[in-house]
Every structure is written in C-alpha cells, then in structure tokens.
C-alpha cells in the first residue's frame, strides 16, 4: 500500500480495537479514508473497493504522544553518567556539540522520529536549542525532518537570555577565577534578538501546520528575564501557539526560584500572565500544592517525565495530585541522554509504577487506564492536537498502531490496556499509521532512508567527539564546583518532599 493514494479506503479487519476516550477493547473493523477514521463497524462486514489489512492477532491502539523531548540529543547518547540536572546543564558545551550544524539537526531529528515511531509514538513535542539564539534555518530543518518522517510534531525553539551560570545566584562567584572568567564568556543573545528570530520563524514556517507546528520554549523561568518571558507570552498570543517550560524539575530549581523571583516559579509565571490552556510545565517534580492548583485552575498541562526524573535523581512527581487539581497530565520521555530511551510505552509504565511511591493508599496509584490516557489524550491536549488524535473513533485522525497479540506480553490476552502499560516495551509494534499513511512496518520506515540516517549519525558522532574534546575538558574542570555548589543549595529545607 506504499505509494497508494490516501483517498483509497483501507479496511482493517477482525482486530481488537481500543475504542473511544475510555479505550475500551472491542473486536471490530476499522475503516480509514484519507487522513481520517471514517467508521468502526462489526467484524465480518463486507466492504467493497478497499485495501484490506488482516487484523487477526492484532490490537489497534491510538498512536502515543510524547509530550516532552529534545530530539537533537540523540547524537549525544551515552555521554551521561551519574549527573544531576545541574551537572547535565553544565555539560551542555560538550553534549550540545554540533548544535550549529544544520545537517546535524536533520539527522538528529530523524533519529528521534525513528525511535518514537518504532515504539508506537506518532506525535512529539520537541524542544530544540541553538546557541546563542534560534535560527530560522535550524528550526525549519527540524520541523521539515519530522514532516519527512511522517510524524506529527510541535517544534519549540528553546531559548534563554541568562546562561546557566548567570541564572544561579552566587555560582559564578564560587568558581575559581580562571573558570569564572571562562563561563562569563558564555552569553545567550539578548531577548529582543531571540524574539525577533522567533517571529521571523512563525512567519516563514516551512511545513503545513496541521501536521507539524511551532511553539515557544523559554527554557527555565530563572534562566529568563521577566522582559523575555513577557515577550514570549505576547508572541505566543499573536500566533496562537503553545509555550512549554522546564518548571520545578529539580530541588535546586525549587530553592533558586524564590531567591530570583521572590515567589515560586509557577506563582511568578501566573503573575506574568503565561499560564493557560496552551501552557505546559515539563517535569513539575517540586511543585507545591498551591502551584499545582494554579496550573489546574488555568487549564495547563504537565509533561511528566518519570524516567528522566529518576535518571537525574530529581525525584518523583506527584501525578495523582496533578489529576486531583484538574491539571492535564501528559507523559514524555525527555531526551536520549536523560530518559535514555525514547520509548513511550516504557515511559508510560514508569509513570504508573512511580505513582505508587508517594501514595500509601493504593486507590491513589495511577491505574493503567489513567497512565494510557495521559500517554494519548493527555499528550494530544498538551500538543494542541486534542480534537484530532489520541482516540480511535469516527472523525478522528487515523493515527494508529497495530500491535502483535502473539507476542509474549499478550499471551494470554485478558486486559489489553493493562498488559500494554505494564508489560510491553514497543517490541510488538508491527505497523504505524499517521494521518492514514503507513509510515512504519516491521522494522522498515517508509518515508525516509533509515540505514542512510544511521550511517550519517555514526559519522557525525565521531566528528562531534573530535571537535568537542576541548569542551569536554572544560566541563570536567567545572563539574566538581557545580556539583558542590548546587548540591549545597538543594539541601535547603523545602515544604515538599519528592525523593525517597
């Protein structure tokens, strides 16, 4: 069916289909035409002039939605070991090597898309960074790469007007003189420049916005001046786009925010007018009860990244409390150097499991159905595709995944969603459709040359290693001072406890 026009009817016969917003499993047939699901009919129904797919031994689920990642760091895999978030941010001059090379952006984005698709993920919120400011060419290249791969995506240029070292009060002063002089030279562009670049990008968006669209990502509240945050707010309103920020990800961030803003980060963002249904807070591990209520009252989302939060020792986000407050809960993998895997089923399982740690009452643990809903409908809402994807029903986009039910975790089959969330890694994914187009099938990507991407990625990784040798040495000199200073800050008492 590759190369066939999307106008031809596709008939998926005799499958178990996760239907509707409650993802209830039913034996049924699916009809797809163009980009949409046209009907769900009783199995055995006769359909004429259709391309037929045998759904026997197949589960059809909606495509998963990755609400937070950084695709460019697929080229930095394997470089993280025993780093906190702050040590990771310190390492950016090394692990972010190649950020100025346009051809690197395309390959990294395609690698990210491949990892997502093979695990049943059809849409992604990708926060992409360039230094010292975003470029139209760079962000356009990433957007075009996701479109080339056949995915849905939201691409948000990640920006700041304070460096990591400027943003943490007292850090530069705590460094030895020669290192302090070096980090003083690390400067982001003035916020007016980044905003103007972003405005140019919105006006010159390179691909259709129904599939790949823009957003903004002022990276961390205290890394941005108030003037910058307000300008991002206004630009987002001008173009009716979303904003995603890293908020209260680590304990140190929760300590620093009041010293910079005079209040919590979420309280500050509310006062500046950034919160709303198009706002997503990534991580949110160290949010207090009042801030969780603020996000819920504004209809905002939280992109929950449980694997990354554990990998960096950041803590366990209180997912049940997010839902209690009416926050839209979504799930993300974070990047290939923090969450390591871009597999959304793995992230979904982790979200369900870690919800048990802060809650003694088992009734407050996330169920598999709640975790799956966060990974589909919750993510669709966070990305701004909420009326189109995350649900299998007539009139919804044909973003769907066929799972092999003969694969171990599904034998015998009793509760499909339960077994998907707790037992499946993505290895059973056989076919992936996005907008009615078959983009992945049994290890083959139909929209781009994956073996060529692998070869290029290996070549580029060798080049990055060779050209970032000096940066790696500089980062290693800074690391003990950053770890010591930020670790001491993080020891200050907090009103919430998110680590065990």
NORRAWO-V147511 format. One record per pair of residues at least 24 apart in sequence whose C-alpha atoms are under 7 Angstrom apart, sorted by the first residue. I is the first residue (numbers start at 1). J is the second residue. Records with the same first field share a line. If there is no record, write none. Layout:
# NORRAWO-V147511
I->J ; J
This chain:
# NORRAWO-V147511
6->33 ; 34 ; 436 ; 437
7->33 ; 34
8->33 ; 34 ; 50
9->33 ; 50 ; 51
10->50 ; 51 ; 52
11->50 ; 51 ; 52 ; 53
12->52 ; 53 ; 54 ; 55
13->43 ; 53 ; 54 ; 55
14->43 ; 54 ; 55 ; 56
15->55 ; 56 ; 57 ; 58 ; 59 ; 60
16->58 ; 59 ; 60
17->59 ; 60 ; 61
18->60 ; 61 ; 392
19->392 ; 393
20->391 ; 392 ; 393
21->391
32->398 ; 436
33->436
34->436
35->397 ; 398 ; 435 ; 436
36->395 ; 396 ; 397 ; 398 ; 435 ; 436
37->393 ; 394 ; 395 ; 396 ; 397 ; 398
38->394 ; 395
39->394
40->394
57->404 ; 405 ; 406
58->402 ; 403 ; 404 ; 405
59->402 ; 403 ; 404 ; 405
60->400 ; 401 ; 402 ; 403
61->400 ; 401 ; 402
62->390 ; 391 ; 392 ; 399 ; 400 ; 401
63->120 ; 121 ; 122 ; 376 ; 390 ; 399 ; 400 ; 401
64->120 ; 121 ; 122 ; 123 ; 344 ; 375 ; 376 ; 390
65->121 ; 122 ; 123 ; 124 ; 375 ; 376 ; 379 ; 380
66->121 ; 123 ; 124 ; 125 ; 331 ; 332 ; 333 ; 344 ; 379
67->124 ; 125 ; 303 ; 330 ; 331 ; 332 ; 379 ; 382 ; 383
68->125 ; 126 ; 282 ; 303 ; 332 ; 333 ; 334
69->125 ; 126 ; 127 ; 332 ; 333 ; 334 ; 335
70->126 ; 127 ; 128 ; 334 ; 335
71->108 ; 109 ; 112 ; 126 ; 335
72->105 ; 108 ; 109 ; 128
73->108 ; 335 ; 336 ; 337
74->108 ; 111 ; 112 ; 336
75->108 ; 457 ; 461
76->337
77->336 ; 337
78->337
79->337
80->337
83->312
84->312 ; 313
85->250 ; 312
87->479 ; 482 ; 483
89->164
90->475 ; 479
91->475
93->471
94->468 ; 471 ; 472
97->464 ; 468
98->464
99->130
100->130
102->138
105->138 ; 141 ; 142
106->141 ; 142 ; 145
107->453 ; 457
109->142 ; 145 ; 146
110->145 ; 146 ; 149
113->146 ; 149
115->342 ; 343
116->342 ; 343
117->440
118->429
119->343 ; 344 ; 426 ; 429
120->401 ; 426 ; 429 ; 432
121->344
122->151 ; 152 ; 399 ; 434
123->151 ; 152 ; 153
124->152 ; 153 ; 154
125->153 ; 154 ; 155 ; 383
126->154 ; 155 ; 156
127->155 ; 156 ; 157 ; 158 ; 217
128->155 ; 156 ; 157 ; 158
129->157 ; 158 ; 159
131->188
132->187 ; 188 ; 189
133->159 ; 188 ; 189 ; 194
134->194 ; 197
135->197
136->197 ; 200 ; 201
140->205 ; 206
143->212
144->206 ; 207
147->212
148->447 ; 448
149->447 ; 448
150->434 ; 439 ; 447
151->434
152->211 ; 212
153->211 ; 212 ; 213
154->212 ; 213 ; 214 ; 215 ; 383
155->213 ; 214 ; 215
156->214 ; 215 ; 216 ; 217
157->216 ; 217
158->216 ; 217 ; 218 ; 219
159->217 ; 218 ; 219
160->188 ; 218 ; 219 ; 223 ; 224
161->188 ; 189 ; 190 ; 191 ; 223 ; 224 ; 225
162->188 ; 223 ; 224
163->187 ; 188 ; 223
164->223
167->222 ; 223
168->256
171->485
175->481
191->228
214->241
215->241 ; 242 ; 243
216->242 ; 243 ; 244
217->243 ; 244 ; 245
218->245
219->245 ; 246
220->245 ; 246 ; 247
221->265
222->257 ; 260
230->272
233->274
242->278 ; 279
243->278 ; 279 ; 280
244->279 ; 280 ; 281 ; 282
245->280 ; 281 ; 282
246->281 ; 282 ; 283
247->281 ; 282 ; 283 ; 284
248->283 ; 284 ; 285 ; 286 ; 287
249->283 ; 284 ; 285 ; 286 ; 314
250->285 ; 286 ; 314
251->286 ; 314 ; 490
252->486 ; 489 ; 490
254->286
255->489 ; 490
266->291
267->291
275->300
276->300
280->382
284->317
285->315 ; 316 ; 317 ; 498
286->496 ; 498
288->496
292->322 ; 325
293->325
295->327
296->325 ; 326 ; 327
299->327 ; 328
300->327 ; 328
301->327 ; 328 ; 329 ; 330 ; 382
302->327 ; 328 ; 329 ; 330
303->329 ; 330 ; 331 ; 332
304->330 ; 331 ; 332
305->331 ; 332 ; 333 ; 334
306->347 ; 350 ; 351
307->333 ; 339 ; 347 ; 350
308->334 ; 338 ; 339
311->338 ; 339
312->338
315->498 ; 499
316->354 ; 498 ; 499
317->498
318->355 ; 358
319->355
320->364 ; 366
328->378
329->374 ; 378
330->374 ; 375 ; 378 ; 379 ; 382
331->374 ; 375 ; 379
343->426
345->421 ; 424 ; 425 ; 426
346->425
348->372 ; 375 ; 421
349->421 ; 422
368->417 ; 418 ; 421
369->417
372->421
397->435
398->433 ; 434 ; 435 ; 436
399->433 ; 434 ; 435 ; 436
400->432 ; 433 ; 434
401->429 ; 431 ; 432 ; 433
402->429 ; 430 ; 431 ; 432
403->428 ; 429 ; 430
404->428 ; 429 ; 430
